[in-house]
Amino acid sequence: MKTPKTIIEKVWEEHTVQQKPGEPDLLYIDLHLIHEGSSPQAFDGLRLAGRKVRRPDLTLAFEDHVIPTRSLMLTDQMSRQCVAALRRNCADHEIQLFQFGDSRQGIVHVVAPERGYVYPGMSVICGDSHTATHGAFGALAFGVGTSDVEHVLATQTLSITQPRTMAVEFVGDLPQDVQAKDLILALIAQIGANGANGHVIEYRGAPLARISMEGRMTMCNMSIEAGARAGLIAPDDVTYTYLHERPNAPKGLPGARRWLTGSLSSRTPAPSSTRR
């Protein structure tokens, strides 16, 4: 009898381009989010190698890391250079950019989901450690370094060793005043700040049904504070209701709901292939 697969393993397998013994896997990336902080050197690397961005249509850029939080002028020279470089690189490679002053601009890990660019079963990367936020939608989302940003820009693939999986199940009723941050902080207090090192956490349990998408994004975001590589929650009614209201969510997503729910469900019988 085959061991049931977790949602993490299912999404991983769906995106595996190449596997070789003793080497990292090569994963196809559905959405690459970039910003002015970690992309300038990556674009410089492309330029030096004479390469172009392979899939600009699967790349979104946001000015959010070095700009002021209010309508103030950029006074720091390095920050101005980073912003100018992002604008130039996006223009050169025809990448959509949400820049300072655009009403849609904001924190990359907030705006991308709010605009409907992230949905179940996707693979997502960004040059920022808290890319795990997008796991709230049933997406496999990793924060990466600048060299990986360059690799994905050039090939639309990520070279990565498959992390181990950790199941975290919350049980019982969720008290009225307990929020998503309370749950993840309680977990970190129990397992430690390095307790999930080398793992992707899958969050499960009935209490999650009472957690909003914003709360789930907080939980997956803070997976990093537990030492995890990423965090993920399987899609459910809360997920699809949220996505239905997003301007850029796929038109066919409601029709694909039954397939997604069955294909990506984490309701695997114990013991599953979850490592912890």
VEXDREN-2710 file (C-alpha; in Angstrom, 1 decimal):
% VEXDREN-2710
k/r/px/py/pz
1/MET/0.0/0.0/0.0
2/LYS/1.4/3.4/-1.0
3/THR/1.9/6.0/1.7
4/PRO/-0.4/8.9/1.2
5/LYS/1.2/12.1/0.1
6/THR/1.0/15.5/1.7
7/ILE/0.0/18.6/-0.1
8/ILE/3.6/19.7/0.1
9/GLU/4.8/16.6/-1.7
10/LYS/2.0/16.8/-4.3
11/VAL/2.8/20.4/-5.2
12/TRP/6.6/19.6/-5.3
13/GLU/6.1/16.7/-7.7
14/GLU/3.8/18.7/-10.0
15/HIS/6.6/21.3/-10.4
16/THR/9.7/19.0/-10.6
17/VAL/11.5/19.5/-13.9
18/GLN/14.5/17.3/-13.1
19/GLN/15.7/14.9/-10.4
20/LYS/19.2/13.4/-10.3
21/PRO/20.6/11.3/-7.4
22/GLY/22.8/13.3/-5.1
23/GLU/21.8/16.7/-6.6
24/PRO/19.2/19.3/-5.8
25/ASP/15.9/19.0/-7.6
26/LEU/15.0/21.5/-10.3
27/LEU/11.6/23.1/-9.7
28/TYR/9.5/25.1/-12.2
29/ILE/8.4/28.5/-10.7
30/ASP/4.9/29.7/-11.4
31/LEU/5.4/33.2/-9.9
32/HIS/8.5/35.2/-9.3
33/LEU/8.2/38.2/-7.1
34/ILE/11.0/40.7/-7.1
35/HIS/11.8/44.0/-5.4
36/GLU/14.4/46.7/-5.4
37/GLY/16.4/45.2/-2.5
38/SER/17.6/41.9/-3.8
39/SER/17.2/42.2/-7.6
40/PRO/19.8/44.7/-8.9
41/GLN/22.8/42.3/-8.6
42/ALA/20.7/39.5/-10.2
43/PHE/19.9/41.7/-13.2
44/ASP/23.6/42.7/-13.4
45/GLY/24.4/39.0/-13.6
46/LEU/22.0/38.5/-16.4
47/ARG/23.4/41.4/-18.3
48/LEU/27.0/40.2/-17.9
49/ALA/26.0/36.8/-19.2
50/GLY/24.1/38.2/-22.1
51/ARG/20.8/36.6/-20.9
52/LYS/17.2/37.9/-20.9
53/VAL/14.4/37.2/-18.4
54/ARG/12.9/33.9/-19.6
55/ARG/9.3/34.5/-18.4
56/PRO/8.7/38.2/-17.7
57/ASP/5.0/37.4/-17.8
58/LEU/5.5/35.3/-14.6
59/THR/7.5/38.0/-12.9
60/LEU/6.0/40.8/-10.8
61/ALA/8.1/43.7/-9.3
62/PHE/7.3/45.8/-6.3
63/GLU/9.0/48.8/-4.8
64/ASP/8.7/48.1/-1.1
65/HIS/12.0/47.5/0.7
66/VAL/13.9/50.8/0.8
67/ILE/11.2/53.3/0.1
68/PRO/9.6/55.4/2.8
69/THR/6.2/54.3/4.2
70/ARG/4.7/57.7/3.7
71/SER/4.7/60.2/0.8
72/LEU/8.2/61.4/1.5
73/MET/11.2/61.9/-0.8
74/LEU/13.9/59.3/-1.0
75/THR/16.9/61.0/0.7
76/ASP/19.3/58.0/0.8
77/GLN/21.5/57.8/-2.2
78/MET/21.8/54.0/-2.1
79/SER/18.0/53.6/-1.9
80/ARG/17.5/55.9/-4.9
81/GLN/20.0/53.8/-6.8
82/CYS/18.1/50.6/-6.0
83/VAL/14.8/52.0/-7.0
84/ALA/16.2/53.5/-10.3
85/ALA/17.8/50.1/-11.1
86/LEU/14.6/48.2/-10.6
87/ARG/12.7/50.6/-12.8
88/ARG/15.4/50.4/-15.5
89/ASN/15.5/46.6/-15.3
90/CYS/11.8/46.2/-15.4
91/ALA/11.6/48.5/-18.5
92/ASP/14.4/46.6/-20.2
93/HIS/12.8/43.2/-19.6
94/GLU/9.1/44.2/-19.9
95/ILE/8.3/43.2/-16.3
96/GLN/5.2/44.6/-14.7
97/LEU/6.2/47.0/-11.9
98/PHE/4.1/48.3/-9.0
99/GLN/6.1/51.5/-8.2
100/PHE/6.0/54.1/-5.5
101/GLY/2.9/56.3/-6.1
102/ASP/0.8/53.6/-7.8
103/SER/-2.4/53.0/-5.8
104/ARG/-1.7/49.3/-6.1
105/GLN/1.8/49.5/-4.7
106/GLY/2.6/48.1/-1.2
107/ILE/4.4/45.3/0.6
108/VAL/5.0/42.5/-1.9
109/HIS/3.7/39.7/0.3
110/VAL/0.5/41.6/1.0
111/VAL/-0.3/43.1/-2.4
112/ALA/0.4/40.0/-4.5
113/PRO/-2.2/37.9/-2.6
114/GLU/-4.6/40.9/-2.4
115/ARG/-4.5/41.4/-6.1
116/GLY/-5.1/37.7/-6.8
117/TYR/-1.7/36.7/-8.2
118/VAL/-1.3/33.8/-5.7
119/TYR/-3.6/30.8/-5.6
120/PRO/-3.5/27.0/-4.6
121/GLY/-1.0/24.7/-6.0
122/MET/1.5/27.4/-7.2
123/SER/5.2/27.5/-6.7
124/VAL/6.3/31.0/-5.7
125/ILE/9.7/32.5/-4.9
126/CYS/11.0/36.0/-3.9
127/GLY/14.3/37.3/-2.7
128/ASP/12.9/37.8/0.8
129/SER/12.9/35.4/3.7
130/HIS/9.2/35.8/4.5
131/THR/8.0/34.6/1.1
132/ALA/6.5/31.8/3.1
133/THR/3.5/34.1/3.6
134/HIS/2.0/32.8/0.4
135/GLY/1.7/29.3/1.8
136/ALA/-1.6/30.4/3.3
137/PHE/-3.1/29.8/-0.1
138/GLY/-1.9/26.3/-0.5
139/ALA/1.1/27.5/-2.5
140/LEU/4.7/26.3/-2.1
141/ALA/6.6/29.6/-1.5
142/PHE/10.3/30.0/-0.7
143/GLY/12.5/33.0/0.1
144/VAL/15.7/32.8/-1.8
145/GLY/19.0/34.6/-2.2
146/THR/20.2/36.9/-5.0
147/SER/22.0/34.1/-6.9
148/ASP/18.7/32.1/-6.9
149/VAL/16.8/35.2/-8.1
150/GLU/19.2/35.4/-11.0
151/HIS/18.8/31.7/-11.8
152/VAL/15.0/32.0/-11.8
153/LEU/15.1/35.1/-13.9
154/ALA/17.2/33.3/-16.5
155/THR/15.6/29.8/-16.4
156/GLN/12.2/30.1/-14.5
157/THR/13.5/27.2/-12.4
158/LEU/14.9/26.9/-8.9
159/SER/17.6/24.5/-7.9
160/ILE/16.7/23.3/-4.4
161/THR/17.0/20.2/-2.2
162/GLN/13.5/18.9/-1.2
163/PRO/12.9/19.9/2.5
164/ARG/11.5/17.5/5.0
165/THR/7.9/17.9/6.0
166/MET/6.5/18.7/9.4
167/ALA/2.8/18.4/10.3
168/VAL/1.4/20.8/12.9
169/GLU/-2.1/20.0/13.9
170/PHE/-4.2/22.4/16.1
171/VAL/-7.0/20.7/18.0
172/GLY/-10.0/21.8/20.1
173/ASP/-12.0/25.0/19.9
174/LEU/-10.4/28.4/19.2
175/PRO/-11.2/30.8/22.1
176/GLN/-12.7/34.1/21.1
177/ASP/-9.7/36.2/21.8
178/VAL/-7.0/33.8/20.4
179/GLN/-5.6/35.0/17.1
180/ALA/-3.4/33.4/14.4
181/LYS/-0.3/35.0/15.9
182/ASP/-1.1/33.4/19.3
183/LEU/-1.1/30.0/17.6
184/ILE/2.2/30.4/15.8
185/LEU/3.9/31.9/18.9
186/ALA/2.7/29.0/21.0
187/LEU/4.2/26.6/18.5
188/ILE/7.5/28.4/18.5
189/ALA/7.5/28.4/22.3
190/GLN/7.0/24.7/22.2
191/ILE/9.5/23.6/19.5
192/GLY/12.0/26.5/19.7
193/ALA/13.2/29.1/17.2
194/ASN/15.1/26.4/15.3
195/GLY/12.6/23.6/15.9
196/ALA/11.5/23.4/12.2
197/ASN/14.9/23.8/10.7
198/GLY/15.1/22.1/7.3
199/HIS/11.3/21.5/7.1
200/VAL/8.2/22.9/5.4
201/ILE/5.4/23.1/8.0
202/GLU/1.9/22.0/7.0
203/TYR/-0.6/23.5/9.4
204/ARG/-3.7/21.5/10.0
205/GLY/-6.7/21.2/12.3
206/ALA/-10.3/22.4/12.8
207/PRO/-9.4/25.7/14.5
208/LEU/-7.9/26.9/11.2
209/ALA/-11.4/27.2/9.7
210/ARG/-12.0/30.2/12.0
211/ILE/-8.8/31.9/10.9
212/SER/-9.0/34.5/8.1
213/MET/-6.7/34.5/5.1
214/GLU/-4.9/37.4/6.6
215/GLY/-4.4/35.4/9.8
216/ARG/-3.2/32.4/7.9
217/MET/-0.8/34.6/6.0
218/THR/0.6/35.7/9.4
219/MET/1.0/32.0/10.5
220/CYS/2.8/31.0/7.3
221/ASN/4.9/34.2/7.4
222/MET/6.1/33.4/10.9
223/SER/7.1/29.8/10.0
224/ILE/10.5/31.4/9.4
225/GLU/10.6/32.3/13.1
226/ALA/10.3/28.6/13.9
227/GLY/13.3/27.9/11.6
228/ALA/11.2/26.4/8.8
229/ARG/12.0/26.8/5.1
230/ALA/8.3/27.5/4.5
231/GLY/4.8/27.0/5.8
232/LEU/1.6/25.9/4.1
233/ILE/-2.1/25.5/4.7
234/ALA/-4.4/23.4/2.4
235/PRO/-7.0/25.4/0.5
236/ASP/-10.6/25.3/1.8
237/ASP/-13.8/27.4/1.7
238/VAL/-12.1/30.3/3.4
239/THR/-9.4/30.3/0.7
240/TYR/-11.8/30.2/-2.3
241/THR/-14.1/32.8/-0.9
242/TYR/-11.2/35.2/-0.5
243/LEU/-9.9/34.5/-4.0
244/HIS/-13.3/34.9/-5.6
245/GLU/-13.1/38.6/-4.7
246/ARG/-9.6/39.2/-6.0
247/PRO/-9.2/41.2/-9.3
248/ASN/-6.5/39.0/-10.9
249/ALA/-7.5/35.6/-9.7
250/PRO/-7.9/33.1/-12.6
251/LYS/-11.4/33.1/-14.1
252/GLY/-11.5/29.3/-14.1
253/LEU/-10.6/29.0/-10.4
254/PRO/-14.2/28.4/-9.1
255/GLY/-14.6/25.7/-11.7
256/ALA/-11.4/24.1/-10.7
257/ARG/-12.3/24.1/-7.1
258/ARG/-13.4/20.4/-6.8
259/TRP/-10.2/19.2/-8.6
260/LEU/-8.0/21.4/-6.4
261/THR/-9.6/20.4/-3.2
262/GLY/-9.3/16.7/-4.0
263/SER/-5.8/16.9/-5.6
264/LEU/-4.2/19.2/-3.0
265/SER/-6.1/18.1/0.2
266/SER/-3.9/17.5/3.2
267/ARG/-6.5/15.3/4.8
268/THR/-4.2/12.3/4.6
269/PRO/-4.7/9.4/7.0
270/ALA/-2.0/8.9/9.7
271/PRO/0.7/7.9/9.4
272/SER/1.3/9.9/6.2
273/SER/4.6/10.7/4.6
274/THR/5.0/13.7/6.9
275/ARG/8.5/13.3/8.5
276/ARG/7.6/14.9/11.8
END
